Amino acid sequence: MKPSFILLDEFRRFRHFKRYYFSMDYDWDRIDYPARKFDRLSRRYPDELRTFSAFLERLKE
């Protein structure tokens, strides 16, 4: 599995957590966790998007 997929999956899980437990008191450490993951992802995705875009361009040709 690609590292970016794993990081994006963390955001999916957090969205699920927030959606169903909106009224409970938050564990701020748990909320900071996705923020740290986002920092890692934001450094990865520009290169991966360029790679994907180049792949699409090759398919187009």
Protein Blocks (a to p, Z undefined) as FASTA:
>chain_A
ZZklmmmmmmmmmmmmmmmmmmpccdfklmmmmmmmmmmmmmmmmmmmmmmmmmmmmmmZ
Z
